[in-house]
Amino acid sequence: MTSRERILAHLEGRPVDRLPVMPITMMYASDLVSARYRDYCTDYRVLVEGQIRVAEQFGFDYVNTMSDPAREAADCGAAVHYFDMQPVALIEDEALLADKARLAGLKMPDPLGGGRMHNGVKAVAHLKERVGREMLVEGWIEGPIAEAADLRGINTLMLDFFDDPPFVRDLFEFVVAMELQFARAQVDAGIDLMGVGDAAASLVGPQLYTEFVWPYEKKLVDGLHAMGTRVRLHICGDTRRILEGMGRLGCEIVDLDFLAPMDEGRAQMGPSQVLLGNVDPVSVVLNGTSGGVFEAIAKCHTQAGARYIVGAGCELPRGSPPENVRAFADYARRRPVNPAPA
């Protein structure tokens, strides 16, 4: 069974030889090929080399094109700050939509127009060409509130929920339309699964999430499914107050960060939802031991049950000991898909 076959079978509820292994790596993959992180974000060839190297060296079952949240915003014309060895930054004081009146005239960028989105599409195509028969290829887009925050500024957007709800809805409509265009280009390039990062959703309470965010996440997920692709939802942070809504989106995979207990996710999302995570990336993976990583995964697996994919709560930090990173695949090889009761 190839890695790609393993993940697809697991998502469909068919038997697999072992659990899939799908931790997120970005800076870790860049460091593995001795690249500047600026180049990992902006040159698809560097990203492809890093992703293939980390997957092959540590036994992961997939490769992905995630690097930073600024691709779409940059192509819209936002001021983006690049650093040689750190992630890309969008500066609140320079937000593209600091004047919200600019939204009415904001042009939808072409995902194949030579910008940063196009670079992401090229990464998909090259990953598919090089390892797509063996490994699952995952694309990436931003979710509605995450991208809205990139364009408007996170603090200003939070005030907009109360000061100008119609503007928030108009902005979310623009974002969803743009992300579906970007997704269409990645689907055409060969992805098997689309990752959706909507980190800012963990910063709002259940009322705002239900009223404003969830309907547009649902519209985005339904649009992706209409293209024939599968969806992985990743919301960083403490999502305990919105877990039930996340489960109702219909995503094939839902990631849980370490702040959201796996047993609570299972209880609120039901037995059929595939859950991924939620090992603490810093205290367990970066600063812990391989045995501690193994134990943390075992706890997650027991709480999640058989509908589980091995991974951390968020990105594996650069500098994590190789033996700790290797523990993810070691666990999958040594433990049965159906965990023993605790």
TASULDA-V973997 format. One record per residue. N is the residue number from 0. PSI is psi in whole degrees, -180 to 180 (none if undefined). D_LAST is the distance of its C-alpha to the last C-alpha in Angstrom with 1 decimal. Layout:
# TASULDA-V973997
[[N:PSI:D_LAST] [N:PSI:D_LAST]]
This chain:
# TASULDA-V973997
[[0:122:29.1] [1:166:30.3] [2:-43:28.3] [3:-46:30.1] [4:-38:29.4] [5:-49:25.7] [6:-46:25.4] [7:-40:27.7] [8:-41:26.0] [9:-41:22.6] [10:-30:24.2] [11:0:25.9] [12:17:22.8] [13:160:24.2] [14:144:22.6] [15:159:22.3] [16:-26:22.2] [17:169:19.6] [18:144:18.4] [19:154:21.3] [20:116:21.8] [21:55:23.8] [22:152:24.1] [23:129:27.2] [24:136:29.9] [25:-77:33.4] [26:-34:34.9] [27:-42:32.8] [28:-38:34.4] [29:-45:37.8] [30:-32:37.7] [31:-27:36.7] [32:18:40.1] [33:43:41.9] [34:154:42.9] [35:142:43.9] [36:-28:41.4] [37:-43:44.5] [38:-35:45.1] [39:-38:41.5] [40:-31:41.9] [41:-10:45.4] [42:108:45.9] [43:-28:43.8] [44:-37:44.7] [45:-45:42.9] [46:-45:39.8] [47:-45:39.8] [48:-43:40.1] [49:-43:37.4] [50:-42:34.9] [51:-42:35.7] [52:-46:35.6] [53:-37:32.1] [54:-44:30.6] [55:-39:32.2] [56:-31:31.6] [57:9:27.9] [58:29:26.9] [59:157:26.4] [60:2:27.0] [61:168:29.3] [62:150:32.1] [63:166:33.0] [64:12:36.2] [65:136:34.8] [66:-37:36.9] [67:166:37.7] [68:10:38.3] [69:2:42.1] [70:-56:43.2] [71:-44:44.1] [72:-41:45.5] [73:-42:47.7] [74:-21:49.1] [75:-15:50.0] [76:10:52.0] [77:151:49.8] [78:119:50.4] [79:133:47.8] [80:126:47.6] [81:145:46.5] [82:146:45.6] [83:-44:45.7] [84:16:42.3] [85:164:40.5] [86:159:39.4] [87:147:42.1] [88:140:42.9] [89:122:44.4] [90:125:46.4] [91:-42:46.4] [92:-14:50.1] [93:24:51.0] [94:137:49.1] [95:-39:50.8] [96:36:50.7] [97:-38:51.6] [98:106:54.4] [99:-15:52.6] [100:-19:55.8] [101:-18:55.3] [102:-38:52.6] [103:-30:55.3] [104:8:56.9] [105:125:53.9] [106:137:54.1] [107:120:51.2] [108:151:50.8] [109:118:51.0] [110:-11:47.8] [111:26:50.1] [112:15:52.8] [113:4:52.3] [114:-157:50.1] [115:-33:46.6] [116:-40:45.1] [117:-38:47.2] [118:-39:45.8] [119:-38:42.3] [120:-41:43.5] [121:-36:45.1] [122:-44:41.8] [123:-50:40.2] [124:-40:43.1] [125:-36:43.0] [126:-42:39.3] [127:-42:39.7] [128:-39:42.7] [129:-40:41.2] [130:7:37.5] [131:-19:37.1] [132:-30:37.0] [133:-40:34.1] [134:153:32.1] [135:137:31.4] [136:122:33.8] [137:129:32.8] [138:-176:35.5] [139:137:35.3] [140:164:36.9] [141:148:36.8] [142:175:35.7] [143:-47:38.2] [144:-32:37.5] [145:-47:36.9] [146:-36:40.2] [147:-40:42.1] [148:-36:41.2] [149:-35:42.4] [150:-35:45.7] [151:-29:46.3] [152:129:44.6] [153:-43:41.2] [154:-39:42.8] [155:-41:45.7] [156:-39:43.4] [157:-34:41.5] [158:-33:44.8] [159:-32:45.9] [160:-33:43.2] [161:-35:45.3] [162:-32:48.7] [163:70:49.1] [164:-39:46.5] [165:-38:48.8] [166:-43:48.9] [167:-44:45.1] [168:-40:45.0] [169:-41:47.9] [170:-43:46.2] [171:-37:42.9] [172:-44:45.0] [173:-46:46.7] [174:-48:43.4] [175:-43:41.8] [176:-43:45.0] [177:-44:45.2] [178:-34:41.6] [179:-34:42.0] [180:-45:45.1] [181:-42:43.3] [182:-41:40.5] [183:-41:43.1] [184:-37:44.6] [185:-37:41.2] [186:-45:40.5] [187:-29:43.9] [188:-14:43.2] [189:16:40.3] [190:154:36.9] [191:-22:34.0] [192:139:32.0] [193:122:33.2] [194:138:31.3] [195:116:32.2] [196:119:32.0] [197:56:32.5] [198:-39:31.4] [199:-13:33.8] [200:-24:32.0] [201:-7:29.5] [202:-7:32.6] [203:156:33.6] [204:175:32.3] [205:-31:31.2] [206:-50:34.8] [207:-39:36.4] [208:-48:33.6] [209:-40:34.1] [210:-41:37.9] [211:-49:38.7] [212:-50:36.0] [213:-45:33.9] [214:-33:37.0] [215:-32:38.1] [216:-42:34.7] [217:-41:34.7] [218:-39:38.2] [219:-48:37.3] [220:-44:34.3] [221:-38:36.4] [222:-38:39.2] [223:-43:37.1] [224:-35:35.8] [225:-25:39.5] [226:-10:40.2] [227:14:37.8] [228:162:35.2] [229:163:31.5] [230:135:30.2] [231:122:27.7] [232:128:27.6] [233:112:27.1] [234:111:27.6] [235:155:27.2] [236:-164:26.3] [237:104:24.7] [238:17:24.5] [239:-33:22.5] [240:-11:25.7] [241:13:26.4] [242:-42:23.2] [243:-42:24.2] [244:-40:27.6] [245:-39:26.2] [246:-26:24.3] [247:-3:27.5] [248:-23:29.5] [249:21:28.4] [250:146:27.6] [251:-35:26.0] [252:136:23.8] [253:121:22.9] [254:145:22.1] [255:126:20.3] [256:167:21.6] [257:-17:19.5] [258:-14:21.0] [259:107:19.4] [260:139:15.6] [261:-38:13.8] [262:-32:12.1] [263:-39:15.7] [264:-45:17.2] [265:-43:15.1] [266:-39:16.0] [267:-22:19.6] [268:-9:20.3] [269:172:18.9] [270:-18:17.0] [271:-16:19.8] [272:128:20.3] [273:125:19.6] [274:145:18.2] [275:136:18.9] [276:-149:18.1] [277:48:17.5] [278:135:17.5] [279:116:20.2] [280:-30:23.3] [281:-61:25.1] [282:-31:23.1] [283:-49:20.6] [284:-50:22.7] [285:-46:26.2] [286:0:25.9] [287:-158:22.8] [288:166:22.1] [289:-36:20.9] [290:-38:18.0] [291:-38:17.1] [292:-45:17.5] [293:-45:15.2] [294:-40:12.4] [295:-41:13.2] [296:-42:13.2] [297:-40:9.8] [298:-45:8.5] [299:-45:11.0] [300:-44:10.2] [301:-42:6.6] [302:-35:8.4] [303:-30:11.5] [304:-163:10.7] [305:-26:13.5] [306:69:16.2] [307:146:15.7] [308:137:18.2] [309:128:17.8] [310:174:19.8] [311:174:20.5] [312:-32:21.3] [313:-158:25.0] [314:138:27.5] [315:124:26.8] [316:146:29.3] [317:145:32.3] [318:-1:32.3] [319:137:28.6] [320:135:28.4] [321:-36:28.6] [322:-28:25.8] [323:-38:23.5] [324:-39:24.6] [325:-22:24.3] [326:-26:20.6] [327:-50:19.9] [328:-34:21.5] [329:-43:20.3] [330:-47:16.6] [331:-36:17.7] [332:-29:19.7] [333:-21:17.2] [334:143:14.0] [335:160:14.2] [336:-42:14.6] [337:112:12.0] [338:152:8.5] [339:146:6.4] [340:146:3.8] [341:none:0.0]]
